[in-house]
Amino acid sequence: MVAALLCGLLAGCDTFAPEPTATPVTLASGIHGVVLLGPTCNDPTAASPCLEAYSARLAIFDLDGRLVGDVSSNPDGSFQLALPPGDYVIQPAAGGDPFPRAEAQNVTVLDSEMTQVEIDYETRDRANDTSH
């Protein structure tokens, strides 16, 4: 009798299980992009800028100077980092002394959007470049 009662109670539990509900899907916000190194040849042109994918560490700071995240680009140069909406500064790590190097970039992340960024590491001082 107890077994029949227990079996009836357990079988009845299925009828009281809550129905799965659809949850709204929200897109993550943040940054994604590519890190490039160049020029990697002696005579870059607009048609052939001599850029290559570069693996680098990127530190992300809020406008108060607090580190809020960091990411390393993959061997193909790609990277992605989820961040809440806001204004940030991306500080690429030094690649060498003095080259390669990349300048810090300001970026604005909007709600439910991934902001595309390109980080360019220079292989030489283009202002004083006499190679072309």
C-alpha positions as CSV (number, residue, x, y, z in Angstrom):
1,M,0.0,0.0,0.0
2,V,2.8,2.4,0.9
3,A,4.6,1.5,-2.4
4,A,1.4,2.2,-4.4
5,L,0.9,5.5,-2.6
6,L,4.6,6.5,-3.1
7,C,4.4,5.5,-6.8
8,G,1.2,7.6,-7.2
9,L,2.8,10.6,-5.6
10,L,6.0,10.3,-7.7
11,A,4.0,9.9,-10.9
12,G,1.8,12.9,-9.9
13,C,4.9,15.1,-9.6
14,D,5.3,15.2,-13.3
15,T,2.0,17.0,-13.7
16,F,3.2,19.8,-11.4
17,A,6.5,20.5,-13.1
18,P,6.8,24.0,-14.3
19,E,6.7,24.5,-18.0
20,P,10.0,25.8,-19.5
21,T,9.7,29.4,-20.3
22,A,11.5,31.2,-23.1
23,T,14.0,33.7,-21.7
24,P,14.8,36.7,-23.7
25,V,18.2,36.5,-25.5
26,T,20.4,39.5,-25.1
27,L,23.5,40.1,-27.1
28,A,26.7,40.4,-25.1
29,S,28.4,43.8,-25.2
30,G,32.1,44.2,-25.5
31,I,35.0,44.5,-28.0
32,H,36.3,42.2,-30.7
33,G,38.8,42.7,-33.4
34,V,42.2,42.0,-34.8
35,V,45.8,42.9,-33.9
36,L,48.1,43.6,-36.8
37,L,51.9,44.1,-37.2
38,G,53.4,46.1,-39.9
39,P,54.8,47.0,-42.2
40,T,56.6,43.7,-42.5
41,C,58.2,44.5,-45.9
42,N,60.5,47.2,-47.2
43,D,58.1,48.9,-49.6
44,P,54.5,48.9,-48.3
45,T,51.8,50.4,-50.5
46,A,48.1,51.1,-50.0
47,A,47.4,48.0,-52.2
48,S,49.9,45.9,-50.2
49,P,50.4,47.4,-46.8
50,C,52.5,44.4,-45.6
51,L,50.5,43.7,-42.5
52,E,50.5,40.4,-40.5
53,A,48.4,39.0,-37.7
54,Y,50.1,39.6,-34.3
55,S,49.6,38.0,-30.9
56,A,49.6,40.6,-28.2
57,R,48.2,41.3,-24.7
58,L,45.7,44.2,-24.4
59,A,44.8,45.8,-21.1
60,I,41.4,47.6,-20.9
61,F,41.0,50.5,-18.5
62,D,37.9,52.5,-17.6
63,L,38.2,56.3,-17.8
64,D,39.2,56.4,-14.1
65,G,42.3,54.4,-15.0
66,R,41.1,51.2,-13.3
67,L,42.0,47.9,-15.1
68,V,38.7,46.3,-16.0
69,G,39.9,43.5,-18.2
70,D,42.7,42.1,-20.3
71,V,42.8,39.8,-23.3
72,S,45.5,38.3,-25.5
73,S,45.0,38.0,-29.2
74,N,45.1,34.6,-30.9
75,P,47.9,33.7,-33.4
76,D,45.6,34.9,-36.2
77,G,45.4,38.3,-34.4
78,S,41.7,38.0,-33.4
79,F,40.5,38.8,-29.9
80,Q,37.2,39.2,-28.1
81,L,36.3,40.4,-24.6
82,A,32.8,40.9,-23.0
83,L,32.5,44.3,-21.3
84,P,29.5,46.3,-20.0
85,P,28.5,49.4,-21.9
86,G,30.8,52.3,-21.3
87,D,33.9,54.2,-22.4
88,Y,37.3,52.4,-22.2
89,V,40.9,52.8,-23.1
90,I,42.7,49.8,-24.7
91,Q,46.4,49.8,-23.9
92,P,48.4,47.4,-26.0
93,A,51.4,45.8,-24.2
94,A,54.8,46.9,-25.4
95,G,56.1,44.5,-28.0
96,G,59.7,45.5,-27.8
97,D,62.1,48.4,-27.2
98,P,61.2,50.5,-29.0
99,F,59.4,48.4,-31.6
100,P,57.0,46.9,-32.2
101,R,54.6,49.3,-30.5
102,A,51.0,50.4,-30.6
103,E,49.2,53.4,-29.4
104,A,46.4,53.3,-26.8
105,Q,42.9,53.6,-28.2
106,N,39.7,55.0,-26.8
107,V,36.6,52.9,-27.5
108,T,32.9,53.1,-26.6
109,V,30.9,49.9,-26.0
110,L,27.2,50.2,-26.5
111,D,24.5,48.1,-24.9
112,S,24.1,44.7,-26.6
113,E,26.8,45.4,-29.2
114,M,30.3,44.1,-29.9
115,T,32.4,47.1,-30.9
116,Q,35.0,46.3,-33.6
117,V,38.6,47.4,-33.0
118,E,41.8,47.2,-35.0
119,I,45.1,47.5,-33.0
120,D,48.1,48.3,-35.2
121,Y,51.6,47.6,-34.0
122,E,54.3,49.5,-35.9
123,T,57.5,47.8,-36.7
124,R,59.5,51.0,-37.3
125,D,59.3,54.7,-36.9
126,R,57.3,55.8,-40.0
127,A,57.9,59.5,-39.4
128,N,61.7,59.0,-39.8
129,D,61.4,56.1,-42.3
130,T,63.9,56.4,-45.2
131,S,63.3,52.9,-46.5
132,H,61.2,54.1,-49.4
